[in-house]
Amino acid sequence: MNFELNNLIAGFLFGSIGMVAFVYGKRMVQWSTMFLGMALMAFPYLIEDTLWVYIVGVVLTACLFVFRG
């Protein structure tokens, strides 16, 4: 686990977006939004490089808007 400040900020940012997406997807019964929210919350634990955390986070966040229910 990488405890650099930028990595922690990215994890908190995309984890927060993921939590909001998960709750929204659960309330609206939108499975794609729910699964993308879970992915946004989980992926910062799996990737150590800060640049890749931002890249994957931006791609997953964009997928929230592309694959709306």
N, CA, C and O atoms as a Maestro MAE file, in Angstrom:
{
 s_m_m2io_version
 :::
 2.0.0
}

f_m_ct {
 s_m_title
 :::
 protein
 m_atom[276] {
  # First column is atom index #
  i_m_mmod_type
  r_m_x_coord
  r_m_y_coord
  r_m_z_coord
  i_m_residue_number
  s_m_chain_name
  s_m_pdb_residue_name
  s_m_pdb_atom_name
  i_m_atomic_number
  :::
  1 25 0.845 -1.178 0.000 1 A "MET " " N  " 7
  2 3 0.000 0.000 0.000 1 A "MET " " CA " 6
  3 2 0.886 1.235 0.000 1 A "MET " " C  " 6
  4 15 1.868 1.306 0.740 1 A "MET " " O  " 8
  5 25 0.540 2.193 -0.822 2 A "ASN " " N  " 7
  6 3 1.304 3.419 -0.982 2 A "ASN " " CA " 6
  7 2 0.629 4.530 -0.178 2 A "ASN " " C  " 6
  8 15 -0.534 4.855 -0.416 2 A "ASN " " O  " 8
  9 25 1.368 5.112 0.780 3 A "PHE " " N  " 7
  10 3 0.791 6.128 1.647 3 A "PHE " " CA " 6
  11 2 1.272 7.536 1.310 3 A "PHE " " C  " 6
  12 15 1.429 8.368 2.204 3 A "PHE " " O  " 8
  13 25 1.508 7.809 0.026 4 A "GLU " " N  " 7
  14 3 1.839 9.172 -0.376 4 A "GLU " " CA " 6
  15 2 0.578 10.024 -0.320 4 A "GLU " " C  " 6
  16 15 -0.534 9.514 -0.457 4 A "GLU " " O  " 8
  17 25 0.760 11.313 -0.118 5 A "LEU " " N  " 7
  18 3 -0.379 12.217 0.025 5 A "LEU " " CA " 6
  19 2 -1.270 12.227 -1.222 5 A "LEU " " C  " 6
  20 15 -2.495 12.196 -1.111 5 A "LEU " " O  " 8
  21 25 -0.655 12.271 -2.400 6 A "ASN " " N  " 7
  22 3 -1.453 12.302 -3.634 6 A "ASN " " CA " 6
  23 2 -2.261 11.022 -3.804 6 A "ASN " " C  " 6
  24 15 -3.398 11.065 -4.276 6 A "ASN " " O  " 8
  25 25 -1.692 9.899 -3.429 7 A "ASN " " N  " 7
  26 3 -2.396 8.629 -3.543 7 A "ASN " " CA " 6
  27 2 -3.563 8.561 -2.555 7 A "ASN " " C  " 6
  28 15 -4.631 8.049 -2.891 7 A "ASN " " O  " 8
  29 25 -3.367 9.066 -1.361 8 A "LEU " " N  " 7
  30 3 -4.450 9.090 -0.374 8 A "LEU " " CA " 6
  31 2 -5.584 10.015 -0.811 8 A "LEU " " C  " 6
  32 15 -6.760 9.693 -0.637 8 A "LEU " " O  " 8
  33 25 -5.223 11.164 -1.378 9 A "ILE " " N  " 7
  34 3 -6.249 12.094 -1.862 9 A "ILE " " CA " 6
  35 2 -7.037 11.467 -3.002 9 A "ILE " " C  " 6
  36 15 -8.262 11.578 -3.044 9 A "ILE " " O  " 8
  37 25 -6.347 10.812 -3.920 10 A "ALA " " N  " 7
  38 3 -7.028 10.163 -5.045 10 A "ALA " " CA " 6
  39 2 -7.949 9.052 -4.547 10 A "ALA " " C  " 6
  40 15 -9.077 8.919 -5.021 10 A "ALA " " O  " 8
  41 25 -7.476 8.263 -3.601 11 A "GLY " " N  " 7
  42 3 -8.314 7.201 -3.045 11 A "GLY " " CA " 6
  43 2 -9.555 7.737 -2.359 11 A "GLY " " C  " 6
  44 15 -10.641 7.176 -2.499 11 A "GLY " " O  " 8
  45 25 -9.395 8.826 -1.615 12 A "PHE " " N  " 7
  46 3 -10.542 9.435 -0.942 12 A "PHE " " CA " 6
  47 2 -11.512 10.033 -1.953 12 A "PHE " " C  " 6
  48 15 -12.726 9.881 -1.816 12 A "PHE " " O  " 8
  49 25 -10.980 10.711 -2.967 13 A "LEU " " N  " 7
  50 3 -11.816 11.348 -3.980 13 A "LEU " " CA " 6
  51 2 -12.645 10.315 -4.741 13 A "LEU " " C  " 6
  52 15 -13.867 10.435 -4.821 13 A "LEU " " O  " 8
  53 25 -11.984 9.305 -5.298 14 A "PHE " " N  " 7
  54 3 -12.705 8.327 -6.104 14 A "PHE " " CA " 6
  55 2 -13.534 7.379 -5.235 14 A "PHE " " C  " 6
  56 15 -14.555 6.861 -5.688 14 A "PHE " " O  " 8
  57 25 -13.106 7.151 -4.001 15 A "GLY " " N  " 7
  58 3 -13.926 6.366 -3.083 15 A "GLY " " CA " 6
  59 2 -15.223 7.081 -2.728 15 A "GLY " " C  " 6
  60 15 -16.275 6.454 -2.601 15 A "GLY " " O  " 8
  61 25 -15.138 8.399 -2.570 16 A "SER " " N  " 7
  62 3 -16.339 9.189 -2.278 16 A "SER " " CA " 6
  63 2 -17.293 9.208 -3.471 16 A "SER " " C  " 6
  64 15 -18.505 9.068 -3.306 16 A "SER " " O  " 8
  65 25 -16.746 9.381 -4.659 17 A "ILE " " N  " 7
  66 3 -17.576 9.336 -5.860 17 A "ILE " " CA " 6
  67 2 -18.228 7.961 -5.985 17 A "ILE " " C  " 6
  68 15 -19.399 7.848 -6.347 17 A "ILE " " O  " 8
  69 25 -17.460 6.926 -5.685 18 A "GLY " " N  " 7
  70 3 -17.984 5.564 -5.747 18 A "GLY " " CA " 6
  71 2 -19.092 5.315 -4.744 18 A "GLY " " C  " 6
  72 15 -20.066 4.628 -5.053 18 A "GLY " " O  " 8
  73 25 -18.957 5.862 -3.550 19 A "MET " " N  " 7
  74 3 -19.995 5.683 -2.530 19 A "MET " " CA " 6
  75 2 -21.295 6.353 -2.955 19 A "MET " " C  " 6
  76 15 -22.373 5.780 -2.799 19 A "MET " " O  " 8
  77 25 -21.195 7.563 -3.491 20 A "VAL " " N  " 7
  78 3 -22.391 8.266 -3.960 20 A "VAL " " CA " 6
  79 2 -23.025 7.504 -5.126 20 A "VAL " " C  " 6
  80 15 -24.247 7.370 -5.187 20 A "VAL " " O  " 8
  81 25 -22.200 7.005 -6.048 21 A "ALA " " N  " 7
  82 3 -22.723 6.254 -7.190 21 A "ALA " " CA " 6
  83 2 -23.379 4.956 -6.733 21 A "ALA " " C  " 6
  84 15 -24.422 4.571 -7.260 21 A "ALA " " O  " 8
  85 25 -22.779 4.282 -5.763 22 A "PHE " " N  " 7
  86 3 -23.349 3.034 -5.269 22 A "PHE " " CA " 6
  87 2 -24.708 3.271 -4.621 22 A "PHE " " C  " 6
  88 15 -25.661 2.543 -4.901 22 A "PHE " " O  " 8
  89 25 -24.806 4.276 -3.763 23 A "VAL " " N  " 7
  90 3 -26.069 4.571 -3.086 23 A "VAL " " CA " 6
  91 2 -27.128 4.988 -4.098 23 A "VAL " " C  " 6
  92 15 -28.278 4.559 -4.001 23 A "VAL " " O  " 8
  93 25 -26.755 5.819 -5.065 24 A "TYR " " N  " 7
  94 3 -27.695 6.240 -6.108 24 A "TYR " " CA " 6
  95 2 -28.157 5.044 -6.934 24 A "TYR " " C  " 6
  96 15 -29.348 4.899 -7.211 24 A "TYR " " O  " 8
  97 25 -27.219 4.194 -7.323 25 A "GLY " " N  " 7
  98 3 -27.579 3.013 -8.110 25 A "GLY " " CA " 6
  99 2 -28.467 2.052 -7.344 25 A "GLY " " C  " 6
  100 15 -29.347 1.413 -7.921 25 A "GLY " " O  " 8
  101 25 -28.237 1.951 -6.055 26 A "LYS " " N  " 7
  102 3 -29.070 1.063 -5.232 26 A "LYS " " CA " 6
  103 2 -30.494 1.611 -5.104 26 A "LYS " " C  " 6
  104 15 -31.463 0.855 -5.178 26 A "LYS " " O  " 8
  105 25 -30.615 2.918 -4.913 27 A "ARG " " N  " 7
  106 3 -31.951 3.518 -4.774 27 A "ARG " " CA " 6
  107 2 -32.736 3.465 -6.076 27 A "ARG " " C  " 6
  108 15 -33.947 3.247 -6.067 27 A "ARG " " O  " 8
  109 25 -32.047 3.663 -7.200 28 A "MET " " N  " 7
  110 3 -32.714 3.683 -8.503 28 A "MET " " CA " 6
  111 2 -32.736 2.313 -9.177 28 A "MET " " C  " 6
  112 15 -33.246 2.179 -10.290 28 A "MET " " O  " 8
  113 25 -32.194 1.308 -8.519 29 A "VAL " " N  " 7
  114 3 -32.091 -0.057 -9.024 29 A "VAL " " CA " 6
  115 2 -31.417 -0.055 -10.411 29 A "VAL " " C  " 6
  116 15 -31.936 -0.616 -11.377 29 A "VAL " " O  " 8
  117 25 -30.266 0.584 -10.469 30 A "GLN " " N  " 7
  118 3 -29.447 0.618 -11.682 30 A "GLN " " CA " 6
  119 2 -28.176 -0.171 -11.393 30 A "GLN " " C  " 6
  120 15 -27.268 0.306 -10.712 30 A "GLN " " O  " 8
  121 25 -28.136 -1.370 -11.917 31 A "TRP " " N  " 7
  122 3 -27.039 -2.288 -11.607 31 A "TRP " " CA " 6
  123 2 -25.697 -1.779 -12.105 31 A "TRP " " C  " 6
  124 15 -24.688 -1.932 -11.416 31 A "TRP " " O  " 8
  125 25 -25.663 -1.177 -13.286 32 A "SER " " N  " 7
  126 3 -24.382 -0.707 -13.822 32 A "SER " " CA " 6
  127 2 -23.795 0.398 -12.947 32 A "SER " " C  " 6
  128 15 -22.591 0.416 -12.692 32 A "SER " " O  " 8
  129 25 -24.636 1.312 -12.492 33 A "THR " " N  " 7
  130 3 -24.171 2.382 -11.610 33 A "THR " " CA " 6
  131 2 -23.697 1.823 -10.282 33 A "THR " " C  " 6
  132 15 -22.703 2.291 -9.726 33 A "THR " " O  " 8
  133 25 -24.400 0.829 -9.774 34 A "MET " " N  " 7
  134 3 -24.022 0.212 -8.511 34 A "MET " " CA " 6
  135 2 -22.664 -0.489 -8.617 34 A "MET " " C  " 6
  136 15 -21.821 -0.340 -7.732 34 A "MET " " O  " 8
  137 25 -22.449 -1.250 -9.694 35 A "PHE " " N  " 7
  138 3 -21.194 -1.964 -9.856 35 A "PHE " " CA " 6
  139 2 -20.030 -1.015 -10.140 35 A "PHE " " C  " 6
  140 15 -18.917 -1.244 -9.667 35 A "PHE " " O  " 8
  141 25 -20.276 0.034 -10.898 36 A "LEU " " N  " 7
  142 3 -19.223 1.024 -11.118 36 A "LEU " " CA " 6
  143 2 -18.880 1.746 -9.813 36 A "LEU " " C  " 6
  144 15 -17.717 2.078 -9.584 36 A "LEU " " O  " 8
  145 25 -19.862 1.990 -8.966 37 A "GLY " " N  " 7
  146 3 -19.598 2.584 -7.662 37 A "GLY " " CA " 6
  147 2 -18.745 1.672 -6.791 37 A "GLY " " C  " 6
  148 15 -17.836 2.137 -6.103 37 A "GLY " " O  " 8
  149 25 -19.036 0.380 -6.820 38 A "MET " " N  " 7
  150 3 -18.213 -0.570 -6.061 38 A "MET " " CA " 6
  151 2 -16.788 -0.615 -6.606 38 A "MET " " C  " 6
  152 15 -15.828 -0.699 -5.841 38 A "MET " " O  " 8
  153 25 -16.657 -0.558 -7.932 39 A "ALA " " N  " 7
  154 3 -15.326 -0.565 -8.540 39 A "ALA " " CA " 6
  155 2 -14.540 0.690 -8.157 39 A "ALA " " C  " 6
  156 15 -13.341 0.622 -7.887 39 A "ALA " " O  " 8
  157 25 -15.226 1.837 -8.137 40 A "LEU " " N  " 7
  158 3 -14.557 3.079 -7.745 40 A "LEU " " CA " 6
  159 2 -14.106 3.049 -6.285 40 A "LEU " " C  " 6
  160 15 -13.080 3.635 -5.941 40 A "LEU " " O  " 8
  161 25 -14.856 2.379 -5.441 41 A "MET " " N  " 7
  162 3 -14.453 2.294 -4.043 41 A "MET " " CA " 6
  163 2 -13.310 1.302 -3.823 41 A "MET " " C  " 6
  164 15 -12.522 1.474 -2.893 41 A "MET " " O  " 8
  165 25 -13.207 0.275 -4.655 42 A "ALA " " N  " 7
  166 3 -12.254 -0.808 -4.410 42 A "ALA " " CA " 6
  167 2 -10.922 -0.644 -5.130 42 A "ALA " " C  " 6
  168 15 -9.896 -1.076 -4.606 42 A "ALA " " O  " 8
  169 25 -10.904 -0.042 -6.298 43 A "PHE " " N  " 7
  170 3 -9.678 -0.069 -7.094 43 A "PHE " " CA " 6
  171 2 -8.490 0.665 -6.479 43 A "PHE " " C  " 6
  172 15 -7.362 0.253 -6.747 43 A "PHE " " O  " 8
  173 25 -8.649 1.729 -5.667 44 A "PRO " " N  " 7
  174 3 -7.444 2.361 -5.093 44 A "PRO " " CA " 6
  175 2 -6.646 1.426 -4.181 44 A "PRO " " C  " 6
  176 15 -5.457 1.654 -3.958 44 A "PRO " " O  " 8
  177 25 -7.278 0.384 -3.654 45 A "TYR " " N  " 7
  178 3 -6.559 -0.584 -2.829 45 A "TYR " " CA " 6
  179 2 -5.703 -1.515 -3.669 45 A "TYR " " C  " 6
  180 15 -4.764 -2.124 -3.156 45 A "TYR " " O  " 8
  181 25 -6.011 -1.634 -4.947 46 A "LEU " " N  " 7
  182 3 -5.330 -2.595 -5.803 46 A "LEU " " CA " 6
  183 2 -4.200 -1.986 -6.633 46 A "LEU " " C  " 6
  184 15 -3.336 -2.715 -7.121 46 A "LEU " " O  " 8
  185 25 -4.192 -0.683 -6.799 47 A "ILE " " N  " 7
  186 3 -3.206 -0.006 -7.642 47 A "ILE " " CA " 6
  187 2 -2.343 0.881 -6.749 47 A "ILE " " C  " 6
  188 15 -2.862 1.678 -5.968 47 A "ILE " " O  " 8
  189 25 -1.004 0.737 -6.872 48 A "GLU " " N  " 7
  190 3 -0.101 1.518 -6.032 48 A "GLU " " CA " 6
  191 2 0.388 2.801 -6.680 48 A "GLU " " C  " 6
  192 15 0.633 3.788 -5.985 48 A "GLU " " O  " 8
  193 25 0.536 2.808 -8.000 49 A "ASP " " N  " 7
  194 3 1.070 3.978 -8.692 49 A "ASP " " CA " 6
  195 2 0.020 5.085 -8.737 49 A "ASP " " C  " 6
  196 15 -1.107 4.861 -9.179 49 A "ASP " " O  " 8
  197 25 0.393 6.269 -8.282 50 A "THR " " N  " 7
  198 3 -0.547 7.378 -8.175 50 A "THR " " CA " 6
  199 2 -1.104 7.795 -9.534 50 A "THR " " C  " 6
  200 15 -2.294 8.086 -9.650 50 A "THR " " O  " 8
  201 25 -0.276 7.827 -10.540 51 A "LEU " " N  " 7
  202 3 -0.737 8.209 -11.872 51 A "LEU " " CA " 6
  203 2 -1.810 7.253 -12.367 51 A "LEU " " C  " 6
  204 15 -2.818 7.690 -12.923 51 A "LEU " " O  " 8
  205 25 -1.608 5.950 -12.171 52 A "TRP " " N  " 7
  206 3 -2.594 4.965 -12.617 52 A "TRP " " CA " 6
  207 2 -3.875 5.034 -11.796 52 A "TRP " " C  " 6
  208 15 -4.954 4.731 -12.306 52 A "TRP " " O  " 8
  209 25 -3.769 5.424 -10.544 53 A "VAL " " N  " 7
  210 3 -4.980 5.594 -9.727 53 A "VAL " " CA " 6
  211 2 -5.841 6.705 -10.321 53 A "VAL " " C  " 6
  212 15 -7.059 6.563 -10.424 53 A "VAL " " O  " 8
  213 25 -5.207 7.812 -10.714 54 A "TYR " " N  " 7
  214 3 -5.962 8.904 -11.328 54 A "TYR " " CA " 6
  215 2 -6.520 8.512 -12.693 54 A "TYR " " C  " 6
  216 15 -7.660 8.848 -13.014 54 A "TYR " " O  " 8
  217 25 -5.727 7.804 -13.499 55 A "ILE " " N  " 7
  218 3 -6.189 7.409 -14.830 55 A "ILE " " CA " 6
  219 2 -7.389 6.477 -14.735 55 A "ILE " " C  " 6
  220 15 -8.404 6.705 -15.394 55 A "ILE " " O  " 8
  221 25 -7.284 5.439 -13.930 56 A "VAL " " N  " 7
  222 3 -8.383 4.470 -13.787 56 A "VAL " " CA " 6
  223 2 -9.599 5.147 -13.156 56 A "VAL " " C  " 6
  224 15 -10.731 4.865 -13.549 56 A "VAL " " O  " 8
  225 25 -9.385 6.028 -12.190 57 A "GLY " " N  " 7
  226 3 -10.486 6.732 -11.549 57 A "GLY " " CA " 6
  227 2 -11.249 7.633 -12.506 57 A "GLY " " C  " 6
  228 15 -12.478 7.685 -12.468 57 A "GLY " " O  " 8
  229 25 -10.532 8.337 -13.355 58 A "VAL " " N  " 7
  230 3 -11.195 9.199 -14.333 58 A "VAL " " CA " 6
  231 2 -11.967 8.365 -15.345 58 A "VAL " " C  " 6
  232 15 -13.078 8.729 -15.729 58 A "VAL " " O  " 8
  233 25 -11.387 7.246 -15.780 59 A "VAL " " N  " 7
  234 3 -12.074 6.377 -16.741 59 A "VAL " " CA " 6
  235 2 -13.340 5.789 -16.129 59 A "VAL " " C  " 6
  236 15 -14.386 5.783 -16.777 59 A "VAL " " O  " 8
  237 25 -13.266 5.299 -14.900 60 A "LEU " " N  " 7
  238 3 -14.450 4.726 -14.251 60 A "LEU " " CA " 6
  239 2 -15.510 5.796 -13.979 60 A "LEU " " C  " 6
  240 15 -16.706 5.529 -14.098 60 A "LEU " " O  " 8
  241 25 -15.079 6.996 -13.618 61 A "THR " " N  " 7
  242 3 -16.030 8.070 -13.402 61 A "THR " " CA " 6
  243 2 -16.709 8.468 -14.713 61 A "THR " " C  " 6
  244 15 -17.907 8.752 -14.731 61 A "THR " " O  " 8
  245 25 -15.954 8.489 -15.800 62 A "ALA " " N  " 7
  246 3 -16.565 8.776 -17.107 62 A "ALA " " CA " 6
  247 2 -17.551 7.687 -17.500 62 A "ALA " " C  " 6
  248 15 -18.574 7.967 -18.126 62 A "ALA " " O  " 8
  249 25 -17.247 6.445 -17.135 63 A "CYS " " N  " 7
  250 3 -18.169 5.345 -17.428 63 A "CYS " " CA " 6
  251 2 -19.507 5.516 -16.700 63 A "CYS " " C  " 6
  252 15 -20.536 5.037 -17.177 63 A "CYS " " O  " 8
  253 25 -19.497 6.187 -15.564 64 A "LEU " " N  " 7
  254 3 -20.756 6.456 -14.868 64 A "LEU " " CA " 6
  255 2 -21.697 7.282 -15.728 64 A "LEU " " C  " 6
  256 15 -22.911 7.081 -15.697 64 A "LEU " " O  " 8
  257 25 -21.142 8.205 -16.490 65 A "PHE " " N  " 7
  258 3 -21.963 9.076 -17.326 65 A "PHE " " CA " 6
  259 2 -22.307 8.415 -18.660 65 A "PHE " " C  " 6
  260 15 -23.356 8.697 -19.239 65 A "PHE " " O  " 8
  261 25 -21.438 7.546 -19.146 66 A "VAL " " N  " 7
  262 3 -21.680 6.881 -20.426 66 A "VAL " " CA " 6
  263 2 -22.711 5.778 -20.279 66 A "VAL " " C  " 6
  264 15 -23.600 5.642 -21.119 66 A "VAL " " O  " 8
  265 25 -22.600 4.987 -19.214 67 A "PHE " " N  " 7
  266 3 -23.477 3.824 -19.018 67 A "PHE " " CA " 6
  267 2 -24.561 4.106 -17.993 67 A "PHE " " C  " 6
  268 15 -24.725 3.342 -17.043 67 A "PHE " " O  " 8
  269 25 -25.285 5.168 -18.167 68 A "ARG " " N  " 7
  270 3 -26.392 5.462 -17.241 68 A "ARG " " CA " 6
  271 2 -27.522 4.496 -17.454 68 A "ARG " " C  " 6
  272 15 -28.020 4.321 -18.566 68 A "ARG " " O  " 8
  273 25 -27.926 3.857 -16.347 69 A "GLY " " N  " 7
  274 3 -29.031 2.910 -16.282 69 A "GLY " " CA " 6
  275 2 -29.668 2.655 -17.565 69 A "GLY " " C  " 6
  276 15 -30.615 1.872 -17.639 69 A "GLY " " O  " 8
  :::
 }
 m_bond[275] {
  # First column is bond index #
  i_m_from
  i_m_to
  i_m_order
  :::
  1 1 2 1
  2 2 3 1
  3 3 4 2
  4 3 5 1
  5 5 6 1
  6 6 7 1
  7 7 8 2
  8 7 9 1
  9 9 10 1
  10 10 11 1
  11 11 12 2
  12 11 13 1
  13 13 14 1
  14 14 15 1
  15 15 16 2
  16 15 17 1
  17 17 18 1
  18 18 19 1
  19 19 20 2
  20 19 21 1
  21 21 22 1
  22 22 23 1
  23 23 24 2
  24 23 25 1
  25 25 26 1
  26 26 27 1
  27 27 28 2
  28 27 29 1
  29 29 30 1
  30 30 31 1
  31 31 32 2
  32 31 33 1
  33 33 34 1
  34 34 35 1
  35 35 36 2
  36 35 37 1
  37 37 38 1
  38 38 39 1
  39 39 40 2
  40 39 41 1
  41 41 42 1
  42 42 43 1
  43 43 44 2
  44 43 45 1
  45 45 46 1
  46 46 47 1
  47 47 48 2
  48 47 49 1
  49 49 50 1
  50 50 51 1
  51 51 52 2
  52 51 53 1
  53 53 54 1
  54 54 55 1
  55 55 56 2
  56 55 57 1
  57 57 58 1
  58 58 59 1
  59 59 60 2
  60 59 61 1
  61 61 62 1
  62 62 63 1
  63 63 64 2
  64 63 65 1
  65 65 66 1
  66 66 67 1
  67 67 68 2
  68 67 69 1
  69 69 70 1
  70 70 71 1
  71 71 72 2
  72 71 73 1
  73 73 74 1
  74 74 75 1
  75 75 76 2
  76 75 77 1
  77 77 78 1
  78 78 79 1
  79 79 80 2
  80 79 81 1
  81 81 82 1
  82 82 83 1
  83 83 84 2
  84 83 85 1
  85 85 86 1
  86 86 87 1
  87 87 88 2
  88 87 89 1
  89 89 90 1
  90 90 91 1
  91 91 92 2
  92 91 93 1
  93 93 94 1
  94 94 95 1
  95 95 96 2
  96 95 97 1
  97 97 98 1
  98 98 99 1
  99 99 100 2
  100 99 101 1
  101 101 102 1
  102 102 103 1
  103 103 104 2
  104 103 105 1
  105 105 106 1
  106 106 107 1
  107 107 108 2
  108 107 109 1
  109 109 110 1
  110 110 111 1
  111 111 112 2
  112 111 113 1
  113 113 114 1
  114 114 115 1
  115 115 116 2
  116 115 117 1
  117 117 118 1
  118 118 119 1
  119 119 120 2
  120 119 121 1
  121 121 122 1
  122 122 123 1
  123 123 124 2
  124 123 125 1
  125 125 126 1
  126 126 127 1
  127 127 128 2
  128 127 129 1
  129 129 130 1
  130 130 131 1
  131 131 132 2
  132 131 133 1
  133 133 134 1
  134 134 135 1
  135 135 136 2
  136 135 137 1
  137 137 138 1
  138 138 139 1
  139 139 140 2
  140 139 141 1
  141 141 142 1
  142 142 143 1
  143 143 144 2
  144 143 145 1
  145 145 146 1
  146 146 147 1
  147 147 148 2
  148 147 149 1
  149 149 150 1
  150 150 151 1
  151 151 152 2
  152 151 153 1
  153 153 154 1
  154 154 155 1
  155 155 156 2
  156 155 157 1
  157 157 158 1
  158 158 159 1
  159 159 160 2
  160 159 161 1
  161 161 162 1
  162 162 163 1
  163 163 164 2
  164 163 165 1
  165 165 166 1
  166 166 167 1
  167 167 168 2
  168 167 169 1
  169 169 170 1
  170 170 171 1
  171 171 172 2
  172 171 173 1
  173 173 174 1
  174 174 175 1
  175 175 176 2
  176 175 177 1
  177 177 178 1
  178 178 179 1
  179 179 180 2
  180 179 181 1
  181 181 182 1
  182 182 183 1
  183 183 184 2
  184 183 185 1
  185 185 186 1
  186 186 187 1
  187 187 188 2
  188 187 189 1
  189 189 190 1
  190 190 191 1
  191 191 192 2
  192 191 193 1
  193 193 194 1
  194 194 195 1
  195 195 196 2
  196 195 197 1
  197 197 198 1
  198 198 199 1
  199 199 200 2
  200 199 201 1
  201 201 202 1
  202 202 203 1
  203 203 204 2
  204 203 205 1
  205 205 206 1
  206 206 207 1
  207 207 208 2
  208 207 209 1
  209 209 210 1
  210 210 211 1
  211 211 212 2
  212 211 213 1
  213 213 214 1
  214 214 215 1
  215 215 216 2
  216 215 217 1
  217 217 218 1
  218 218 219 1
  219 219 220 2
  220 219 221 1
  221 221 222 1
  222 222 223 1
  223 223 224 2
  224 223 225 1
  225 225 226 1
  226 226 227 1
  227 227 228 2
  228 227 229 1
  229 229 230 1
  230 230 231 1
  231 231 232 2
  232 231 233 1
  233 233 234 1
  234 234 235 1
  235 235 236 2
  236 235 237 1
  237 237 238 1
  238 238 239 1
  239 239 240 2
  240 239 241 1
  241 241 242 1
  242 242 243 1
  243 243 244 2
  244 243 245 1
  245 245 246 1
  246 246 247 1
  247 247 248 2
  248 247 249 1
  249 249 250 1
  250 250 251 1
  251 251 252 2
  252 251 253 1
  253 253 254 1
  254 254 255 1
  255 255 256 2
  256 255 257 1
  257 257 258 1
  258 258 259 1
  259 259 260 2
  260 259 261 1
  261 261 262 1
  262 262 263 1
  263 263 264 2
  264 263 265 1
  265 265 266 1
  266 266 267 1
  267 267 268 2
  268 267 269 1
  269 269 270 1
  270 270 271 1
  271 271 272 2
  272 271 273 1
  273 273 274 1
  274 274 275 1
  275 275 276 2
  :::
 }
}
